[in-house]
Amino acid sequence: MGRRKKTGPVNLPEIAKRYVKQDTATLLDGKIIEKDEVIKIKGEYGVSFKFTAFVTNSETGAEWIDCLEIYRGQLGAIRSFHIDRVKKLPKKRGKRVRRTEDS
């Protein structure tokens, strides 16, 4: 087996530099979603998504969100959606404590 070629530092191509990623996104109704928050997407039934980034193309002004697909508890493919398709899931509440009357 021959020797491996030495590689120098990797430079980002010019195409990748035009994408600006943010860890939070503001939905159309004013709610804020943060990185690793579980969300639902309108039109995608039976699947949840983990929000990873809000991306903006600085040249064209296009905006979308990048998510990881969660199906049956497993992380899957990376998917991208328009921000208007996002439904934020409510936070799970803690267990209710039932009071019993002692007499």
C-alpha positions as CSV (number, residue, x, y, z in Angstrom):
1,M,0.0,0.0,0.0
2,G,1.4,3.4,-0.9
3,R,1.7,6.5,1.3
4,R,-1.1,8.9,1.7
5,K,-0.8,12.3,0.2
6,K,-0.3,15.1,2.8
7,T,-3.2,17.5,2.8
8,G,-3.1,21.1,3.9
9,P,-5.8,23.2,5.6
10,V,-9.2,22.9,3.9
11,N,-10.7,26.2,2.6
12,L,-14.4,26.6,2.4
13,P,-15.5,27.0,-1.2
14,E,-17.0,30.4,-2.1
15,I,-20.4,28.8,-2.5
16,A,-20.6,27.7,1.2
17,K,-19.6,31.2,2.4
18,R,-22.9,32.7,1.2
19,Y,-25.0,30.7,3.6
20,V,-25.5,32.3,7.1
21,K,-26.7,29.8,9.8
22,Q,-28.3,30.9,13.1
23,D,-29.1,28.7,16.1
24,T,-32.6,30.3,16.7
25,A,-35.5,31.2,14.5
26,T,-38.6,33.3,15.0
27,L,-41.8,31.8,13.6
28,L,-44.5,33.9,11.9
29,D,-46.6,34.0,15.0
30,G,-43.7,35.4,17.1
31,K,-42.6,32.2,18.8
32,I,-38.9,31.4,19.0
33,I,-37.4,28.0,18.4
34,E,-33.9,27.1,19.5
35,K,-31.4,24.5,18.5
36,D,-32.2,20.9,19.3
37,E,-35.9,21.7,20.0
38,V,-38.4,19.2,18.7
39,I,-40.9,20.6,16.2
40,K,-43.6,19.3,13.8
41,I,-44.0,20.3,10.1
42,K,-47.3,20.9,8.5
43,G,-48.0,18.2,5.9
44,E,-45.5,15.7,7.3
45,Y,-47.5,13.1,9.3
46,G,-46.1,10.7,11.9
47,V,-42.7,12.3,11.9
48,S,-41.1,14.9,14.3
49,F,-38.0,16.9,13.6
50,K,-35.2,18.3,15.7
51,F,-34.4,21.9,14.7
52,T,-30.7,22.4,13.9
53,A,-30.3,25.8,12.1
54,F,-32.1,28.7,10.4
55,V,-30.3,29.3,7.1
56,T,-30.2,32.5,4.9
57,N,-28.7,32.7,1.5
58,S,-27.0,36.2,1.5
59,E,-27.1,36.5,-2.3
60,T,-30.7,35.6,-3.0
61,G,-32.3,36.3,0.4
62,A,-33.9,32.8,0.5
63,E,-34.6,31.5,4.1
64,W,-35.3,28.0,5.3
65,I,-34.7,25.8,8.3
66,D,-32.6,22.6,8.5
67,C,-33.9,19.8,10.7
68,L,-33.0,16.2,11.6
69,E,-35.9,13.7,11.0
70,I,-37.0,11.8,14.1
71,Y,-38.9,8.6,13.3
72,R,-39.7,6.1,16.0
73,G,-37.1,7.7,18.3
74,Q,-34.2,7.4,15.8
75,L,-32.5,10.4,14.1
76,G,-32.6,10.1,10.4
77,A,-32.1,12.3,7.3
78,I,-31.4,16.0,7.2
79,R,-34.4,17.8,5.8
80,S,-35.0,21.5,4.9
81,F,-38.4,23.4,5.1
82,H,-39.8,26.9,4.7
83,I,-40.3,28.6,8.0
84,D,-44.1,29.0,7.4
85,R,-44.6,25.2,7.6
86,V,-43.3,24.9,11.2
87,K,-45.6,24.0,14.2
88,K,-43.9,24.3,17.6
89,L,-44.7,21.5,20.0
90,P,-45.8,22.6,23.5
91,K,-43.4,21.8,26.4
92,K,-44.3,18.6,28.3
93,R,-45.7,19.4,31.7
94,G,-44.7,17.5,34.8
95,K,-46.8,14.8,36.3
96,R,-49.8,16.0,38.3
97,V,-49.9,15.2,42.0
98,R,-53.2,13.8,43.1
99,R,-54.3,15.0,46.5
100,T,-56.0,12.5,48.7
101,E,-58.1,13.8,51.6
102,D,-57.2,12.2,54.9
103,S,-60.0,12.3,57.5
